[in-house]
Amino acid sequence: MTAASAPSDLSALEAELIGEIDRADNLGAIEQVRIAALGKKGRVSELMSQLGKLAPEERKAFGAAVNQLKTTVTDTLERRKAVLENAALSARLANETADITLPVRLGPQAEGRIHPVSQVWDEVTEIFADMGFAVAEGPDIETDDLNFTKLNIPPEHPARQEHDTFYLKPRPDGSRLLLRTHTSPVQIRTMLSQKPPIRIIAPGRVYRSDSDQTHTPMFHQIEGLVIDEETHLGHLKWCLEEFCKAFFEVDEVKMRFRASHFPFTEPSMEVDVDAAAIGKPGRWLEILGSGMVHPNVIAACGLDPERYQGFAFGMGLDRITMLKYGIPDLRDMFSADMRWLRHFGFLPFDIPTLAGGVSS
C-alpha cells in the first residue's frame, strides 16, 4: 500500500470490516472479528507499522486516517457486541427457569439448629426486657466474698462446703476462688457499682457438685433484682405472674407462693405454677425461688437498708426449658446428640418476640 492509494484502500478496508462485524451472529464470532482487526497482528494494527516507511510529509495524514479507521471499527464493534449480549441474555431468560416452589435442599444451613436452652435464654430476656430489665453479666470464677459472704450466707452453711461447691486451689494469701454456684454475685457486683434504682436480670452458667436426671454439674440460671425506695412484695408477685403468662403463652396462670428460707431474702418464697400452663392440669410445678432482698445484703453492698428495698428471684433455665418443651432428661441437653438437637432444636430464624409469640 502506498500513500497515494491509502485513502481508497482504507475506505475499502473499513467497509470490509464493518461487513464482517454486521455478519457476526454471536459473541464468539464478534470476538474473532475484533482480534482479526484490532489485535496485535490485526489488519488495522499492521497499517500502523507502515508509518516508518512513509515520507515525513505523508506520515501525519496517513496516521490520522488509520486512527480514524480504528475508532470507527472500535465503535462499531462495541455497538454490535451490546446487541449480541442483549440477545444472549434474552435467550437465557427464555430458556433457563428456576422453580421457586422446590423445597430447600438439605445441607449444613438447613440442618443447623438453635439449642433449646439458648432459645429459652432469648425468650426470657425478651420478656423481662419488655418490663424494663437490663441484662447484667459477671465472671464464672468468683470470690468467696461475692458468692457467699455478701449474700448473707453464713460460714457453716452447707452450700459453702466442698461437697457442693467447686473450689480452685488456694491462692498465696490463703483465699480461694470458686466456680460460682449461682448468678447472685452479678447482683452484688451491680449493687456495688450502681446506685438505685436498679432493675436487672443476670443469666449465665453456674456450677454445683451434683449430677442426676434433673441435675448436672454445670447448668444455666437466670436471676432478677430490683432495688429502689418503694418496691414491695406486690410488685414481685405481679412481675412473676406476667412473666409466667408470657413465657408459657397463656392468658391466665394460677400461681402459688409458699413460704421458704433463703439467706439473701426475707421474706422468702418458693413459687409454683399450675401445670395447666403447659397443658397438664392437676398438679403444681415448682419453677423458682424469690423474696424481698435481705437488709443485710443491701447493707453489705454499701446501701442504706432503711432507705432502699427490693426483690430478687432466680430460676433454672434448663428446668423451665424442660417444662415448656417436654424434655424428659436434663442430661440429654449436654450430650451433643445431633438427633436430639434436630428434634428439640429451633431454626435460626425462630427469633423470640412478644408480638409474634416467644416460641412461634
C-alpha positions as CSV (number, residue, x, y, z in Angstrom):
1,M,0.0,0.0,0.0
2,T,1.3,3.4,-1.0
3,A,0.5,6.7,0.5
4,A,-1.2,7.8,-2.8
5,S,-3.6,4.8,-2.7
6,A,-4.1,4.9,1.1
7,P,-7.5,6.8,1.2
8,S,-9.3,4.4,-1.1
9,D,-7.7,1.3,0.4
10,L,-8.6,2.4,3.9
11,S,-12.2,3.0,2.8
12,A,-12.4,-0.4,1.3
13,L,-10.9,-2.0,4.4
14,E,-13.4,-0.1,6.6
15,A,-16.3,-1.3,4.5
16,E,-15.0,-4.9,4.6
17,L,-14.5,-4.9,8.4
18,I,-17.9,-3.3,9.1
19,G,-19.5,-6.0,6.9
20,E,-17.8,-8.7,8.9
21,I,-19.0,-7.1,12.1
22,D,-22.6,-7.0,10.9
23,R,-22.4,-10.6,9.9
24,A,-21.2,-11.8,13.3
25,D,-24.2,-13.5,14.9
26,N,-22.8,-14.4,18.4
27,L,-20.3,-13.2,21.0
28,G,-17.7,-15.7,19.9
29,A,-17.8,-14.5,16.3
30,I,-17.6,-10.9,17.2
31,E,-14.5,-11.6,19.4
32,Q,-12.8,-13.2,16.4
33,V,-13.6,-10.2,14.2
34,R,-12.1,-7.9,16.9
35,I,-8.9,-9.9,17.1
36,A,-8.5,-10.0,13.3
37,A,-9.0,-6.3,13.0
38,L,-7.5,-4.7,16.2
39,G,-5.4,-7.5,17.7
40,K,-1.6,-7.2,17.9
41,K,-1.3,-8.7,14.4
42,G,-4.7,-7.5,13.2
43,R,-5.2,-5.7,9.8
44,V,-5.6,-2.2,11.3
45,S,-2.7,-2.7,13.7
46,E,-0.4,-3.7,10.7
47,L,-1.2,-0.4,9.0
48,M,0.4,1.4,11.8
49,S,3.7,-0.4,11.1
50,Q,3.9,1.3,7.7
51,L,4.3,4.7,9.2
52,G,8.0,4.3,9.3
53,K,8.2,3.7,5.6
54,L,6.5,7.0,4.6
55,A,7.9,10.3,4.0
56,P,7.6,12.8,6.9
57,E,5.1,14.9,5.0
58,E,2.8,11.9,4.3
59,R,3.1,10.3,7.8
60,K,0.9,12.7,9.6
61,A,-2.1,12.4,7.2
62,F,-1.8,8.6,7.0
63,G,-1.6,8.2,10.7
64,A,-4.7,10.3,11.3
65,A,-6.6,8.3,8.7
66,V,-5.6,5.0,10.3
67,N,-6.6,6.3,13.8
68,Q,-10.0,7.3,12.4
69,L,-10.4,3.8,10.9
70,K,-9.5,2.3,14.3
71,T,-12.0,4.5,16.1
72,T,-14.8,3.7,13.6
73,V,-14.2,-0.1,13.8
74,T,-14.0,0.0,17.6
75,D,-17.3,1.9,18.0
76,T,-19.0,-0.5,15.5
77,L,-17.7,-3.5,17.4
78,E,-19.0,-2.2,20.7
79,R,-22.5,-1.5,19.3
80,R,-22.7,-4.9,17.8
81,K,-21.4,-6.6,20.9
82,A,-24.0,-4.9,23.0
83,V,-26.7,-6.1,20.7
84,L,-25.4,-9.7,20.8
85,E,-25.1,-9.5,24.6
86,N,-28.8,-8.5,25.0
87,A,-29.8,-11.2,22.6
88,A,-27.9,-13.8,24.6
89,L,-29.4,-12.6,27.8
90,S,-32.9,-12.7,26.4
91,A,-32.3,-16.3,25.1
92,R,-31.1,-17.4,28.6
93,L,-34.1,-15.8,30.3
94,A,-36.4,-17.6,27.8
95,N,-34.7,-21.0,28.2
96,E,-33.4,-21.1,31.8
97,T,-36.0,-21.1,34.5
98,A,-35.9,-21.6,38.3
99,D,-38.7,-23.4,40.1
100,I,-39.0,-21.4,43.3
101,T,-41.6,-23.9,44.6
102,L,-39.0,-26.6,45.1
103,P,-38.3,-27.4,48.8
104,V,-35.0,-26.3,50.3
105,R,-32.2,-28.8,49.7
106,L,-30.8,-30.4,52.8
107,G,-27.4,-29.2,53.8
108,P,-25.4,-27.6,56.7
109,Q,-27.6,-24.5,56.7
110,A,-30.8,-26.4,56.7
111,E,-29.5,-28.9,59.3
112,G,-28.4,-26.3,61.8
113,R,-30.4,-25.8,65.0
114,I,-30.5,-23.4,68.0
115,H,-30.2,-25.3,71.3
116,P,-33.4,-25.2,73.3
117,V,-31.6,-23.6,76.3
118,S,-30.3,-20.8,74.0
119,Q,-33.8,-20.3,72.7
120,V,-35.3,-20.1,76.2
121,W,-32.5,-17.7,77.2
122,D,-33.6,-15.4,74.4
123,E,-37.3,-15.8,75.3
124,V,-36.8,-14.9,79.0
125,T,-34.6,-12.0,78.1
126,E,-37.2,-10.7,75.6
127,I,-39.9,-10.9,78.3
128,F,-38.0,-9.1,81.0
129,A,-36.6,-6.5,78.6
130,D,-40.2,-5.6,77.9
131,M,-40.7,-5.0,81.6
132,G,-37.7,-2.6,81.7
133,F,-35.0,-5.0,83.0
134,A,-31.4,-4.6,81.7
135,V,-29.1,-7.7,81.2
136,A,-26.1,-7.8,83.6
137,E,-23.2,-10.3,83.4
138,G,-20.3,-11.4,85.6
139,P,-17.4,-13.9,85.6
140,D,-17.9,-17.6,86.0
141,I,-15.0,-17.7,88.5
142,E,-15.9,-15.7,91.7
143,T,-14.6,-14.9,95.1
144,D,-16.0,-16.5,98.3
145,D,-16.9,-13.0,99.4
146,L,-19.2,-12.2,96.4
147,N,-20.6,-15.7,96.0
148,F,-21.4,-16.2,99.7
149,T,-20.4,-13.6,102.3
150,K,-22.1,-10.6,100.9
151,L,-25.2,-12.7,100.2
152,N,-25.6,-13.2,104.0
153,I,-24.7,-16.9,103.7
154,P,-23.0,-17.9,107.0
155,P,-19.6,-19.8,107.1
156,E,-21.3,-23.0,108.3
157,H,-23.8,-23.1,105.5
158,P,-23.8,-26.5,103.6
159,A,-23.5,-24.6,100.2
160,R,-20.0,-23.4,101.2
161,Q,-18.7,-27.0,101.7
162,E,-16.6,-28.8,99.1
163,H,-19.2,-31.5,98.5
164,D,-21.5,-28.8,97.0
165,T,-19.1,-26.2,95.5
166,F,-16.2,-26.4,93.1
167,Y,-13.2,-24.6,94.7
168,L,-9.9,-23.7,92.9
169,K,-6.5,-24.2,94.5
170,P,-5.8,-21.7,97.4
171,R,-4.0,-18.5,96.5
172,P,-0.8,-17.3,98.2
173,D,-2.9,-15.3,100.7
174,G,-4.9,-18.4,101.6
175,S,-8.1,-17.2,99.9
176,R,-9.8,-19.5,97.4
177,L,-11.6,-18.7,94.2
178,L,-14.6,-20.9,93.1
179,L,-16.9,-21.6,90.2
180,R,-20.0,-19.5,91.0
181,T,-22.9,-21.6,92.4
182,H,-25.5,-19.1,91.2
183,T,-25.6,-15.8,89.3
184,S,-26.3,-13.9,92.5
185,P,-22.8,-12.4,92.5
186,V,-23.8,-10.4,89.5
187,Q,-26.5,-8.8,91.6
188,I,-23.8,-7.9,94.2
189,R,-21.5,-6.5,91.6
190,T,-24.3,-4.4,90.2
191,M,-25.3,-3.0,93.7
192,L,-21.6,-2.2,94.4
193,S,-21.1,-0.4,91.1
194,Q,-24.5,1.3,90.5
195,K,-26.8,3.5,92.6
196,P,-30.5,2.6,92.8
197,P,-32.9,2.4,91.1
198,I,-31.7,-1.0,89.8
199,R,-33.6,-3.4,87.6
200,I,-31.6,-6.2,86.1
201,I,-31.6,-9.8,85.1
202,A,-28.5,-11.9,85.3
203,P,-28.5,-15.0,83.0
204,G,-25.5,-17.3,82.9
205,R,-23.8,-20.6,83.6
206,V,-23.4,-21.8,87.2
207,Y,-21.7,-24.8,88.7
208,R,-22.5,-27.2,91.6
209,S,-21.2,-30.7,92.5
210,D,-24.4,-32.6,91.6
211,S,-25.4,-34.9,88.8
212,D,-28.5,-37.0,88.1
213,Q,-31.6,-37.0,85.8
214,T,-32.5,-33.4,86.9
215,H,-29.1,-32.0,87.9
216,T,-25.8,-31.5,86.1
217,P,-22.5,-30.1,87.4
218,M,-22.9,-27.1,85.1
219,F,-26.3,-25.7,84.3
220,H,-27.9,-22.4,83.4
221,Q,-29.7,-19.9,85.7
222,I,-31.3,-16.5,85.5
223,E,-31.9,-14.2,88.4
224,G,-33.6,-10.9,88.7
225,L,-33.1,-7.9,91.0
226,V,-35.0,-4.7,91.7
227,I,-33.7,-2.2,94.2
228,D,-35.4,1.2,94.8
229,E,-37.2,3.1,97.6
230,E,-40.7,1.9,97.0
231,T,-40.7,-1.7,95.6
232,H,-42.8,-4.2,97.7
233,L,-43.9,-7.8,97.6
234,G,-46.9,-7.0,95.4
235,H,-44.6,-5.8,92.7
236,L,-42.7,-9.1,92.9
237,K,-45.8,-11.2,92.6
238,W,-47.1,-9.1,89.6
239,C,-43.7,-9.3,87.8
240,L,-43.6,-13.1,88.2
241,E,-47.2,-13.6,87.1
242,E,-46.7,-11.5,84.0
243,F,-43.5,-13.4,83.2
244,C,-45.2,-16.8,83.5
245,K,-48.1,-15.7,81.3
246,A,-45.8,-14.5,78.6
247,F,-43.4,-17.4,78.8
248,F,-46.0,-20.2,78.8
249,E,-48.1,-18.1,76.3
250,V,-51.4,-18.4,78.2
251,D,-53.9,-15.7,79.1
252,E,-54.1,-16.7,82.8
253,V,-51.9,-18.6,85.1
254,K,-52.5,-19.9,88.6
255,M,-49.6,-19.4,90.9
256,R,-48.8,-20.5,94.5
257,F,-46.3,-18.7,96.7
258,R,-45.0,-20.9,99.5
259,A,-43.1,-19.6,102.5
260,S,-39.4,-20.7,102.4
261,H,-36.0,-19.6,103.6
262,F,-33.0,-18.2,101.7
263,P,-30.2,-16.4,103.5
264,F,-30.3,-13.5,101.0
265,T,-34.1,-12.8,101.1
266,E,-36.6,-12.1,103.8
267,P,-39.4,-13.0,103.5
268,S,-38.6,-15.8,101.0
269,M,-41.0,-17.7,98.8
270,E,-40.9,-20.7,96.5
271,V,-43.2,-20.2,93.5
272,D,-45.3,-23.0,91.9
273,V,-47.5,-22.8,88.8
274,D,-50.5,-24.8,87.9
275,A,-49.3,-27.4,85.3
276,A,-52.4,-26.4,83.2
277,A,-50.0,-23.7,81.9
278,I,-48.2,-26.5,79.9
279,G,-51.3,-28.4,79.2
280,K,-51.1,-30.8,82.2
281,P,-53.7,-29.6,84.7
282,G,-54.0,-31.2,88.1
283,R,-50.6,-30.7,89.8
284,W,-48.2,-27.9,90.8
285,L,-44.8,-27.3,89.3
286,E,-42.1,-25.6,91.3
287,I,-40.3,-23.1,88.9
288,L,-38.3,-20.6,91.0
289,G,-37.4,-19.1,94.3
290,S,-37.9,-15.4,95.3
291,G,-38.3,-12.9,98.1
292,M,-37.5,-9.4,99.3
293,V,-33.8,-8.7,99.4
294,H,-32.4,-9.1,102.9
295,P,-31.4,-5.9,104.6
296,N,-28.0,-7.4,105.4
297,V,-27.3,-7.9,101.7
298,I,-28.3,-4.3,100.9
299,A,-26.0,-3.1,103.7
300,A,-23.1,-5.3,102.6
301,C,-23.2,-3.5,99.2
302,G,-22.9,-0.1,100.8
303,L,-26.6,0.9,100.5
304,D,-28.8,2.1,103.3
305,P,-31.4,-0.7,104.1
306,E,-33.5,2.0,105.9
307,R,-33.9,3.8,102.6
308,Y,-33.7,1.1,99.9
309,Q,-35.5,-2.2,99.5
310,G,-36.3,-4.5,96.6
311,F,-36.9,-8.0,95.5
312,A,-35.0,-10.8,93.8
313,F,-35.8,-14.1,92.1
314,G,-34.0,-16.9,90.5
315,M,-34.8,-19.9,88.3
316,G,-33.1,-22.6,86.4
317,L,-33.2,-22.0,82.6
318,D,-32.7,-25.7,82.0
319,R,-35.6,-26.6,84.2
320,I,-38.1,-24.2,82.6
321,T,-36.9,-25.4,79.2
322,M,-37.7,-29.0,80.2
323,L,-41.2,-28.0,81.4
324,K,-42.1,-25.9,78.4
325,Y,-40.8,-28.1,75.7
326,G,-41.4,-31.6,77.3
327,I,-37.7,-32.6,77.6
328,P,-37.6,-35.6,79.9
329,D,-33.9,-35.8,80.9
330,L,-31.6,-32.9,81.6
331,R,-28.5,-34.8,80.7
332,D,-29.6,-35.0,77.1
333,M,-29.1,-31.3,76.8
334,F,-25.4,-31.7,77.1
335,S,-24.9,-35.0,75.1
336,A,-24.1,-33.4,71.7
337,D,-26.5,-35.8,70.1
338,M,-27.5,-34.3,66.7
339,R,-30.6,-36.4,66.5
340,W,-31.8,-34.9,69.8
341,L,-30.9,-31.4,68.6
342,R,-32.8,-31.9,65.3
343,H,-35.9,-32.9,67.3
344,F,-35.9,-30.3,70.1
345,G,-33.8,-27.5,68.4
346,F,-35.1,-24.3,66.7
347,L,-34.4,-22.9,63.3
348,P,-32.1,-19.8,63.2
349,F,-35.0,-17.6,62.2
350,D,-37.2,-18.6,65.1
351,I,-36.3,-15.3,66.9
352,P,-38.5,-14.8,70.1
353,T,-40.7,-11.7,70.1
354,L,-43.6,-10.8,72.3
355,A,-45.6,-9.6,69.3
356,G,-45.2,-12.8,67.4
357,G,-45.2,-15.2,70.3
358,V,-41.9,-16.0,72.0
359,S,-41.7,-19.6,70.8
360,S,-43.6,-19.4,67.5
